[in-house]
């Protein structure tokens, strides 16, 4: 029986993204929001471990002036 390792909120992006990155050649640009899992130390450490292959671009926080009426 395979062991089950629980998925924490901080590890979730890394564990979800990593298997898919091997399918994509070249650099990867991800646009993410300010959700705490996207800004967690584990996520930043994972991105740094990819030797600049992955770039994260963060959406600005709540900005009503950017929304058209």
N, CA, C and O of each residue as an XYZ file, in Angstrom:
276
protein
N       0.838     -1.183      0.000
C       0.000      0.000      0.000
C       0.879      1.240      0.000
O       1.831      1.329      0.775
N       0.566      2.195     -0.862
C       1.327      3.431     -0.934
C       1.041      4.283      0.287
O      -0.076      4.309      0.803
N       2.072      4.978      0.735
C       1.858      5.881      1.866
C       1.246      7.178      1.355
O       1.525      7.627      0.244
N       0.424      7.751      2.178
C      -0.236      9.002      1.832
C       0.398     10.128      2.615
O       0.462     10.081      3.843
N       0.859     11.128      1.918
C       1.446     12.290      2.581
C       0.470     13.445      2.427
O       0.142     13.837      1.307
N       0.003     13.994      3.546
C      -0.974     15.072      3.450
C      -0.403     16.300      2.749
O       0.790     16.588      2.838
N      -1.253     16.993      2.072
C      -0.878     18.184      1.320
C      -1.183     19.407      2.169
O      -2.344     19.679      2.478
N      -0.153     20.140      2.545
C      -0.367     21.358      3.324
C      -0.596     22.521      2.380
O      -0.248     22.446      1.201
N      -1.171     23.584      2.883
C      -1.467     24.734      2.024
C      -0.186     25.342      1.467
O      -0.192     25.853      0.347
N       0.905     25.301      2.215
C       2.160     25.892      1.738
C       2.823     25.039      0.666
O       3.487     25.572     -0.224
N       2.652     23.728      0.738
C       3.266     22.829     -0.240
C       2.405     22.605     -1.469
O       2.890     22.097     -2.480
N       1.151     22.973     -1.397
C       0.213     22.667     -2.474
C       0.671     23.166     -3.845
O       0.694     22.378     -4.791
N       1.035     24.437     -3.988
C       1.439     24.874     -5.338
C       2.613     24.072     -5.892
O       2.605     23.687     -7.061
N       3.609     23.824     -5.069
C       4.795     23.095     -5.539
C       4.445     21.679     -5.959
O       4.899     21.213     -7.005
N       3.654     20.997     -5.170
C       3.318     19.608     -5.460
C       2.356     19.493     -6.637
O       2.321     18.461     -7.307
N       1.586     20.524     -6.891
C       0.666     20.518     -8.030
C       1.408     20.932     -9.301
O       1.202     20.336    -10.358
N       2.257     21.933     -9.207
C       2.948     22.456    -10.387
C       4.060     21.538    -10.875
O       4.196     21.335    -12.081
N       4.850     20.983     -9.978
C       6.070     20.272    -10.352
C       5.879     19.183    -11.410
O       6.649     19.160    -12.370
N       4.907     18.288    -11.296
C       4.774     17.247    -12.331
C       4.444     17.809    -13.715
O       4.768     17.193    -14.730
N       3.814     18.954    -13.755
C       3.418     19.533    -15.040
C       4.563     20.270    -15.725
O       4.576     20.386    -16.950
N       5.513     20.763    -14.958
C       6.607     21.539    -15.533
C       7.511     20.704    -16.420
O       8.123     21.238    -17.346
N       7.609     19.422    -16.164
C       8.458     18.582    -17.006
C       7.877     18.428    -18.405
O       8.583     18.024    -19.329
N       6.605     18.743    -18.568
C       5.948     18.633    -19.869
C       6.134     19.875    -20.733
O       5.832     19.858    -21.927
N       6.632     20.953    -20.128
C       6.744     22.234    -20.823
C       8.222     22.569    -21.035
O       8.969     22.698    -20.065
N       8.651     22.710    -22.289
C      10.038     23.091    -22.528
C      10.228     24.600    -22.312
O       9.290     25.380    -22.478
N      11.409     24.985    -21.954
C      11.716     26.407    -21.819
C      11.248     26.994    -20.501
O      10.939     26.281    -19.546
N      11.208     28.319    -20.482
C      10.825     29.043    -19.273
C       9.316     29.024    -19.066
O       8.540     28.883    -20.011
N       8.927     29.169    -17.813
C       7.515     29.157    -17.437
C       7.212     30.428    -16.673
O       7.904     30.762    -15.711
N       6.178     31.136    -17.099
C       5.749     32.364    -16.446
C       4.372     32.132    -15.841
O       3.422     31.804    -16.552
N       4.267     32.303    -14.533
C       3.002     32.094    -13.837
C       2.509     33.410    -13.260
O       3.261     34.132    -12.606
N       1.260     33.712    -13.501
C       0.623     34.881    -12.909
C      -0.210     34.373    -11.745
O      -1.149     33.599    -11.934
N       0.135     34.808    -10.549
C      -0.529     34.328     -9.347
C      -1.047     35.513     -8.536
O      -0.617     36.652     -8.713
N      -1.974     35.207     -7.651
C      -2.494     36.264     -6.782
C      -1.735     36.232     -5.456
O      -0.744     35.514     -5.320
N      -2.190     36.990     -4.506
C      -1.517     37.094     -3.222
C      -1.914     36.035     -2.221
O      -1.662     36.193     -1.026
N      -2.536     34.946     -2.683
C      -2.911     33.862     -1.781
C      -1.678     33.406     -1.016
O      -0.589     33.317     -1.583
N      -1.844     33.120      0.253
C      -0.693     32.856      1.105
C       0.137     31.665      0.647
O       1.338     31.633      0.914
N      -0.441     30.705     -0.017
C       0.343     29.583     -0.536
C       1.260     30.031     -1.671
O       2.332     29.457     -1.859
N       0.855     31.038     -2.421
C       1.684     31.538     -3.522
C       2.849     32.368     -3.015
O       3.857     32.509     -3.708
N       2.727     32.918     -1.814
C       3.793     33.751     -1.252
C       4.543     33.040     -0.126
O       5.389     33.649      0.528
N       4.246     31.772      0.107
C       4.871     31.011      1.199
C       6.354     30.771      0.930
O       6.797     30.761     -0.218
N       7.101     30.580      1.995
C       8.532     30.294      1.866
C       8.776     29.036      1.035
O       9.721     28.981      0.249
N       7.924     28.029      1.210
C       8.088     26.778      0.456
C       7.950     27.026     -1.042
O       8.686     26.439     -1.836
N       7.022     27.884     -1.433
C       6.835     28.197     -2.849
C       8.030     28.965     -3.385
O       8.532     28.666     -4.469
N       8.485     29.954     -2.627
C       9.646     30.737     -3.063
C      10.894     29.857     -3.176
O      11.689     30.017     -4.101
N      11.059     28.935     -2.237
C      12.202     28.033     -2.268
C      12.118     27.116     -3.492
O      13.128     26.858     -4.146
N      10.929     26.630     -3.798
C      10.745     25.781     -4.978
C      11.082     26.543     -6.257
O      11.780     26.019     -7.124
N      10.595     27.764     -6.376
C      10.862     28.570     -7.575
C      12.360     28.829     -7.701
O      12.907     28.747     -8.800
N      13.028     29.139     -6.598
C      14.478     29.375     -6.627
C      15.239     28.117     -7.044
O      16.302     28.211     -7.657
N      14.705     26.947     -6.717
C      15.385     25.689     -7.047
C      15.327     25.352     -8.533
O      15.988     24.412     -8.975
N      14.552     26.098     -9.307
C      14.410     25.802    -10.733
C      15.399     26.570    -11.604
O      15.281     26.564    -12.829
N      16.367     27.227    -10.985
C      17.403     27.964    -11.724
C      16.824     28.965    -12.719
O      17.209     28.993    -13.888
N      15.902     29.775    -12.242
C      15.274     30.841    -13.038
C      14.432     30.334    -14.198
O      14.117     31.107    -15.103
N      14.063     29.080    -14.200
C      13.184     28.553    -15.248
C      11.753     29.017    -15.014
O      10.999     29.219    -15.966
N      11.378     29.187    -13.748
C      10.020     29.600    -13.398
C      10.060     31.021    -12.869
O      10.872     31.347    -12.003
N       9.196     31.851    -13.384
C       9.050     33.234    -12.924
C       7.624     33.428    -12.433
O       6.666     33.085    -13.126
N       7.490     33.973    -11.249
C       6.164     34.287    -10.713
C       5.900     35.778    -10.867
O       6.751     36.609    -10.550
N       4.730     36.099    -11.350
C       4.281     37.484    -11.450
C       3.038     37.610    -10.590
O       2.049     36.908    -10.801
N       3.096     38.508     -9.623
C       1.998     38.651     -8.668
C       1.021     39.731     -9.117
O       1.416     40.838     -9.484
N      -0.244     39.388     -9.079
C      -1.285     40.377     -9.343
C      -1.288     41.392     -8.200
O      -0.955     41.049     -7.066
N      -1.661     42.629     -8.489
C      -1.710     43.609     -7.403
C      -2.846     43.266     -6.442
O      -3.808     42.596     -6.819
N      -2.726     43.731     -5.201
C      -3.833     43.531     -4.273
C      -5.056     44.312     -4.756
O      -5.004     44.985     -5.786
N      -6.105     44.222     -4.040
C      -7.356     44.891     -4.396
C      -7.085     46.292     -4.948
O      -6.523     47.140     -4.253
N      -7.478     46.527     -6.179
C      -7.227     47.804     -6.854
C      -8.464     48.234     -7.625
O      -8.532     48.027     -8.836
N      -9.450     48.831     -6.949
C     -10.687     49.191     -7.647
C     -10.461     50.193     -8.770
O     -11.259     50.243     -9.706
N      -9.404     50.990     -8.709
C      -9.164     51.976     -9.763
C      -8.765     51.316    -11.080
O      -8.804     51.963    -12.126
N      -8.382     50.038    -11.047
C      -8.029     49.325    -12.263
C      -9.216     48.643    -12.913
O      -9.104     48.163    -14.041
N     -10.354     48.586    -12.229
C     -11.558     47.957    -12.766
C     -12.408     48.993    -13.498
O     -12.752     50.028    -12.927
N     -12.747     48.722    -14.752
C     -13.590     49.670    -15.477
C     -15.010     49.676    -14.905
O     -15.498     48.663    -14.404
N     -15.643     50.806    -14.989
C     -17.046     50.912    -14.515
C     -18.014     50.353    -15.529
O     -19.223     50.361    -15.298
